[in-house]
Amino acid sequence: MTIHVPATSANLGPGFDSLGLALDLQNTVEFHHSRFFGVSIKGEGEDNPRLKGNNLFISIFNEHFSRLTKRKQNFKFTFYNNIPMSRGLGSSSAVIVSAIASAHEAAGIKVSKRRILNHALYYEPHPDNITPAVMGGFNAAAVEKNKVFSQKKHLPNYIKAIVVIPNKQMNTAKSRTVLPKSYSKENAVFNLSHASLTVAAFFNEDWEMLRLASQDRFHQKARMKTLPELFSVQKIAYESGALMSTLSGSGSTFFSMAYDNDAPMIANRLKQKFPDFNVKILDFDNNGLTIER
């Protein structure tokens, strides 16, 4: 069986822990029954031997497979990792979602995407990344009574994502330590109004509204200060015609959106200015989690 899960970009400016979208950059896991347990990693993390022994996927897979079947069984897993790790592109969410889906498939139990999403919430309590990873497209999500409630918007193919991936990782837990302990009512209202406007702009396909709507006062500046080049990334993206430009998740990747005709020029300008960073033009993924049986 083969499981595909896309990368994600979350927060999207003011949508702290609630807004996210899926990108056409996937991690894939293939697995089959085997006499002996085996793990093979290709792509991101293949040079890290610790990932074969201390693997989040295997831990979650075994936990769910054992719960579902009440037995142990050996599998051979091959991971094709395309999502950069600790760069704000949802690599952990992709692992969590793929492990839960794989365990149910291995147990021969069909389960809905919503059920997989709610299981994933146990390992990732913020729904902004796991929701688009499962559902695809753009998602607004909230948690109520340990369940994710969300709305999805299919993204058209005439808009593209431009991601600038620095050569420095950012750990989400550590990045939260630089955030304020409390926020003023003024800043809370600012983010609430701008997050609401961002959602409305996505659903109405009013892309020109996103530059104004995606402003944030909760997290971006504090996190960007740990890698000041990101301020220049955002400035150049906007000067070159980006529709929106925001920190991806907790960073270090920066996400921009543009019309398909503008994306190559924006990407080229960013590549020229930041030759040590990886700049990619990506489509959006409207499918989310996919399973090939």
N, C-alpha and C positions, 0 to 999 in steps of 0.2 A: 504494500500500500504506500501511497505517496501523499504527503500533506504539504500544502503551500500556505504560507502566511506572509502578508505584506508588511513592509516598513510603514511607520506612521510618523506624522508630525502633529504634536499636541500643544495644548494651551492656545496657540494661534493668537498671541497677543493677550487680550483681556480675558480669554476663556480659561482661566486658571483651573486645572484639574477637571475640566468639563467639556472642552471642545477639542476635536481632533479629526484628522483625515488620513486616508490610506494612500500610499505611494506605490508605483509599479516597480518595486525593488523587493524581491522575495527571498525568504529563507525556505528551504525545502528539506524535508526529512523523508527518506525511504526506509522501510523496515520490513522484515519478514521473519518467520519462525526459523530458529537455528538450534543446533545441538548445543552450541556454546554462545554465551553472551559476547557481543562485539560492538565496538564503536569506531567509526571512521569519520573524520572531519575534513572537509574540503572548503577552502576559502577562509573567511574570517575565523581566527582562532585555531587554524590548523597547526600552527607552530607552538601552541601552548599545550604541553602534555598534561597539565593539571585538569584541563577541560574534559579529558577522557575519563578521569577518575572522580572528579568532583563536578558532576554535570547536573545542572538544574533540571534539564529536560528529563534525564533518567530518574532523578529523584521523584519528580511529579508523576511521570509515567508509571513507575512502580507503585506509587501510593494509590493511584486511581485504578490501575489494572488489578491490584490485589483486592481492593474494595469491591470491584465489580465482579470478579471471578472467584475470589477466595482461594486462589492458587498462584503458584509461581511458574514462570515459563521463560525460556531464553529467547531473545530476539537479537538480530543483527541490525544495527542502525547505521545509516549513512547520512550525514548532515552536509548539506550544501548551503553554506552561510554567505549571503551577499550583503546583509545588513551590518554596517559597522557597529562595533560594540562601544557602549558608553559614549555615544555621540548625540543622543537626543533623537534617535530615529526608531525607538521602540523595539530594540533588539530583545530586551527582557520579556516584553509582552508577547513577542513572536514565539519565544521559547515556551512560555507558559501556555499559550493558546494551542500551539502544536502538540505539546505533551498531553494535554487533556483530550484533545481530539484523537490523537493516536491511541491512547489507552482505550477509549471507547470503541474505536475501530478494531483494535486487536482483540477486544472482548466480544466482538460481534454485536455490539449494541448501537443502534442508530439513535442519535440524540440531536436535538435542534441546536441551531447556532445560539439562540437565547440561553439555553441551558449551559452550553459551553462557556458563554460570556459570564454567567453568574458564578460558575465554578472558578473562573479565572479571577474573579473579584477577591477570592480568599487569599490569593498570592499577591495581587496588585490592587490595593484598595482605592485607587484613583481610576475612574473609568475613561479618561481622555485618550489613552493609548490602546487599551484592550478592546474598546468598542469598535473603532475603525479596523483594528486588526481582524476582528471576527466578521464585521458587517460590510466593510469596504465603504468607499465614498466619504462624504463629510458627515460628522455626527455630533449632535449635542446630547450630552448624557448626564444623568443624575443618579445618585444612589439613594434608595429608600428601602428600609427593612432588609438590608443585605441583598438587594436585587438591583440590577441596572435597568433603568428606564431611559430609552433613547429614541431619537428621531434621525433618520438618514436622508441625505440628499445625494442623488446621483450627480457626479461631476462631468461636465461636457468635455469632449476631446479637443476643443479649440483653446483651452487654457492648459498651461503647463506649470510644472514645479521646477524651480531652480534651487538646488541645495548646495550650499558651500560647507564642506566638511573639513574642519581644521585637523591638524595633526596632533591635537591635544584632546585627551578624553576629559569628560566631566562626569563625576559620579552624582546621581540624582540625590541620594541621601545627603551627601556633603554639600551640594549646591543649595539645599533647603536651609542649611545653617546660616547662610548669608542673608536670608530674607528677614524682614522685620517681624517682631513678635506680635505686633498689632497694627491696625490700619485706621486712619481717620475716617470719619463718616464721609467726608468729601471724596477721598480716594475710593472708598467702597462704592459710593454712588457712581463715580466716574467709571469704574470697571464694570459695574452692573449695567449701566446704560450702553457702554461700548460693546460689551459682550452680546447684549440683546440685539444691537444694531448689526453686529457681525453675523449673527445667525440669520437675521432677516435678509441681509445682503446675499448670503449664500443661497438661501431658499428662493429668493426672487431673481437670482443671477444678476444682481446689480453689482458687478465687479468693480466699477469705478468708485463705489462707496467704501470699499474695503480699506483703502489707505487711511481714511479718517476713522473708520470703525475699529480698526485693529490696534489702536493705541492702548497702552497698558501702564498702570501705575503700581502693580502688585509685585512683579518678579523680574521683569526683563533687565532693567538697568543694573540692579544689584548683581545679577548673574553675569551680565556682559562685562562688568568691571574686572572679572577674573581673567578675561581674555579681551583686552581693549580693542583689538583689531576688528571685533564684531561690530563696533559702532561705525567703522568705515565700510564694512560689508553692507550694512543697512543703507548708509548714505548713498553709496554708489548704485545699489540696486534701485533705489527710488529715483535718483537722478537719471537712470537709464530707462525708466519707464515701467518698473515693477508695479503691479496692482496692490500688492501688500508685501511686507517684508518683516518677518518676526523670528524670534528665537525658537528653534525647534525643540519642543519639550523643555528640558533643563539645560540644553546645549550639549556640546559645543557647536553643533550644526546650526546654520542659519537657513531658514526656509523663505523663499520668495515665490510669488505667483505672477504669471504674465500671460498675455495672449501668445498664441503659438508663433506668430510672426515676429514678436519682439524677443522671445526667449533666447535665441542664439546670440543676439547682440549683447544682451545683458550678461549672459554666461561668459562671453569672450572678454568683456570688460573686467569681470570679476577674476577670470583666469589670469589676465595680464597684471592685475593689481596684487593678486595673492597666488603667486606661482607655486607656493608650497602647500596650498590647500587643494582639496579635491572638489572640483565643481562639476555637477551633473545636471543635465536636463532630464526630467522624468515625467512620464504620464501619471495620471492618477489611477488608482486601482478601485474599481467599483464593485469588485466581487468579494474581497476579504478572504477569509478562510475557504480554501477549496480542497476537496478530497478526491483522489483518484483510486478507485478500488480495483 
